[in-house]
């Protein structure tokens, strides 16, 4: 239940609530947060209500809040870009909110009014526009989140929820920047089972992946590449990204069959690559096929895609005792072209024939 006429109130941060801006050349990722946040609440009697843009602040949770016990929590990742003529843009925000509502349905949480929330987001980004970095490649990362807040024990859908959006200026997601990453192919742990919640952006998926991530980093790798949970052969996705392989003249990415996240950047890359003239396939791909292509010299490139990293070239895969160097460990031509094209559209320096870009203000 929600009201299309949801009213959003504005409470501007006072001078003493305003924060000092961080050094734009040392932003890192997720370390600094802007002056304002958006919140709204839901219950069965009122639907969505108390929508407000307000100063960034902590909020209180009852120790019995159901999110703490049963994990009803979903979120999204979006960005705002300062581009041509100092204009600020969002990239496919409605698609992110559509996906978030799909996650909400899967997790038995209430859907929210996308149009009204997008209006509120644009207003908040405009209000905090001086937080949108001017440094090349830096952006404002946007984190919409919904959690179950009803104070109750007993496994069932909650009857009270909090939706909020916080923003943070960020630099490169990986320390390597746009240089190729080293990825460990995980064959012990699994991320998602068929029929599970792998296609929902829910907090528990990420908590479940931390152990494998830590072990991969201890071995010197940046990320984990997950295999399917049944046969441990089929490639699924990287810890925070969808994955692509260019084998001969075919660009391959695993299909959306319920165990991987339907990435917004993934979908953008599929459209761009087809328009570039590549043969694009969404099909099942085994790690054995990747190794065979590497041995045959036909594995040309691999890269991850996601909002945070955009395009993340893969320079090496480690599977058991096999170390697969890809494209000599350097960024491939297609990876670079896709990155440049996406960034040009996102920052407003190129025409946007897909109508992906949304102006703020």
N, C-alpha and C positions, 0 to 999 in steps of 0.2 A: 504494500500500500504506500503510495506517495502522492503528494499534491504537486501538480504542474505549476501552481502559483506560489510555490515555496518562497517565503520572504527571507532575504539575507540581510542581516544588520551589519553595520560597520563600526568597529571600535578601533580607532587608530592608536598606535603606540605613542606614548608620550615621549618627550625628549629624553627623560631619564631611563626609559625602557629601550631606547634605540641602542643597537650594538655597534661596536667599531667594526669596520669592514676588514676582512683578512687580506693578506698579501696575495694578489691574484696570480703571482708566479709560484706560490706554494700552497695551493688549495687542497691537494690530496683529494680524497673522495669521502664524503659523508662526515666531515669534521666540523663544519660551521653551518649555522642555521639562520635564516633571515628573521626580520623583525616581526613578521605576522604569520598566522596560521588560520586555516579554515576548519570549523567544526560544525557538526549537526548531529542530532540524536534521533533515534527511532524507538517507538514502542507500539504495541498493538492498538492502543487507544487513539494515539495521535498521529501515527505514521511518522514521516520525517518532519522534524520541527527544530526550533531553536538554532537555525542556521546562522552562523556568524563568522565574519572575518575579524580577528582580534589579535592582540599582541601575543607573540610566541610565549608559551608558558607551560608549566607542568600541569597535569590534571590528576585527580585522585581516582584510584580504583579500589573498590571493596576487595578485601582478601578472598571473598567468595566469587568475584567476577568470573563468569564462566569461561572467558578466554584463557584464564590462567590454569584451568583444570581440564578443559575439553578441546582447546585449540581452535576455536572458531575465529580465525584471523585471516584476512586476505589483503593484498596490496597490489599496487602497480608502480611502474617506473616510467617517468616521462621526462622531457627536457624543454627548457626555454632557451632560445638562441638569440644573441645580439648580433645582428647582421648588417646588411646593406643600409646605408643612410641612418645608422643607429636604431633601426627598427628592431623590435623584439617579436620573435615568432615561436609558435608551438608546432610540433610535428605529429600529425595524426592523433590528436588528443581524443577525439570521439571514438576512435578504434580502441584506444586504451580503456576508455570507460565502458565500451561495449564488452570487452574481454573481462573487465572487473565485474560487471553484472553477471556474466556467465559463470565466473568463479563463485559469486554470491549464490547463484541458484544451486551449484554443485555442493556448496557447504551449508545449505539450508539457511541462508542469510537473506535479508530483504534487499531487493533491487532498489536503486536510487534513481532520481530524475537526472539523466545525463545532461540535458540542455542547461538546466539551472546550475548544476555543479560546474559545468564548463564556464558558464558566465561568471560564477564566483571565482574560479581559478584565474580567469583572465584579469578580473579586477584585482585579485591579490598580487599577481605577478606585476601588474602595472603599478600598484602601490609600492612594491618592493623592487622597482625596476633598477635602482642603483646597485642591487645585489647581483644583477645579471652581468657576468664578467665581460670585460672588453679584451682580455688576452686571447690571442688566436687559439682556437680549439677548446677553450674553456666554456662551460655552459652552466645553467642553473638546473640542477636535478630536482625533480618534483616527485614526491612520494605520497600518493593517496592511500589511505589505509582504513579498514573497517574491522572492528573488534566487538566481541560479545561482552557486554558489561553487566548484565543482570546478575545480582548476587544470589546465587543458588547452586546447590549441588544436586546431581542427578543428570544422567546423560540424556539430553534432548536438545532441540534447537532453543536458543535463548529467546527471550521476549523483549530484550532491550539491547540496543547497539549504539556505538559511537563511530561516526565517520569523521576522519580528519585528513588534512593535507598539510604537509610541511615541505619546505624547500631549502636546498643548500647549494651554494656555488661549488663547482667541482672542476678539477683538472682531468688528466687522463685516468681511466679506471685501472689499467695495469701499469706497474712501474716501468715496464718495457716501452710504454707509449704505443706507437704504431709498429714497433718492431715485432717480429714473429715470436710467439710464445711457445713454451715447451709444455706438453700435455701428457698426463699419465692415463692410460686406458684402464679403467677400474673393472676387475673381474671377480672381486670378492663381495663387495657390497652392491646393493641395487638401489635405484632411485624410486621407481614406480612400477606397479603391477598393472596389467590389463584390468579394467574395471575399477581402478583406484582413482586417485586425485592428481595424477601426473599432469593433466592438462589444465589444472586450476593453479592460479598463482596464490597459493596458500602457505602460510608461514611454516607449517610443519614439514613441507617438502624440503625447505632450506635447512631447517634444524637437522633433518635426517641425513643431509649430505655433508655435514661438517666433519665427521670422523674421517671420511674418505679424503676430503679436501686437506685436512691437517696432515694425514699420512703422505699424500702426494707432495705437499710442500716440503715435508721432511726429507723427501727423496730428491728435491731440487726442481720440482715441476710447479707450474703456475696454476694449473687447473686440472680437473678430472673429466674424462670422456666416459660417459655411462654407456653400458651395454644393456640389452633387454634383460628382464628379470627371469625369464623362463629358460632360454637356451644359453644366455650369456655370450651371444654371437653377434646379434644385430645392434648396430650403432643407433643410439638414441639422441642424446644431446650432451653438451658440455655443462658444467655446473651452473653457469649463469648465462649461457648462450645456446642458440641453435647452431648446428654444425653443417658445413658444406664441404664437398670434395669435388675437385675438377679432375676427372679421369678421362684421358684422351680429350675428346671434344664435348663430353657430357658433364654438366654440372648437376651433382646429386645431393639431395638432402632427404633425411628420413621423413616419411609421411606422417600426417596428423591422425593417429589412430587411438588417441586417448591417453597415451603415456608421456607425451612431451608437450611443452607449452607452445601454443600457436603464436609465435613471436611477431610483433608488428614490424620489426626490422627484417625478419625472415621473409615476410610477405612482400616487403618493399624490394628486397634483393631479387626475389623471384620475378617480379615485374620488370625490374631494370635489366636483369640478365637476359630475359626473353627479348626485350627491346634492343639489347646489344647484339642479338643474333645467335646467342648460345642455345644449345639443346639442353633444356632444363628438365630434370626428372625428380619427382617426389616419389621415391621408392625405397623399399627395404634394402639395406646395404650391410653386409657382414664385415667384421674386422678382417676376416680372411681375404675377402675381395680387395680390401684396401692394401693389405700386405702383398698380395699377388700383383696388384697394379704397380706398387712401389718396386718390386723385384723386376717387373717387366719394363720399367721406365715410363709408364703411362700415367702415374700419379703426378699431376702437374702442380696442383695447389690444394690447400685446405684453409678454411677460415671459419671463425665463429661470428655470429651476428647477434646483437642485442642493443638495447637502448643505451646502456652504460658505456660499452666499448665501441659501439657502432659496428665496425669491422675489425676483427682480431685475427690477423694472419697466424697460421700455425706453422712453426718451423720444424717441430719434432714431435713424434708420438712415441711413447714407450709402451709396448704391450708384452707383458711377461719379460722375456729376455731379449726381445727384438726392439731395436732402436731405429725408427723410421725417420730419416731426414727428408724433408719436403722442400723441393725447389731450392736445394742448396742452402736451406736455412735462411733464405731472404724472402722478403715480401714479393708476392707474385703480381703479374700484370693485371689480372682480373681483380684481385683483392684491392690493389691500389685504385683502379678505375672505379670500382663500386664505392669505395670510401670517399673518393674525391667527388663523385656524383651526388652521393647522399648528403655530404657536408655542404655542397654548393646549394642544394635545394633547401636544406634545413636552415642555413644562414641567409637565404634570400639572394644569393649571388647568381642564380640560374633560374630560368623559367621552370615553373612547376606544372607540367601537363597533367599530373595525376590529382591535383587539388589536395595535396597532403598538408600543405603549409597553412597555418592559421595565424593571422596577425593579432598581436596583443595591443589593446588600446585603439 
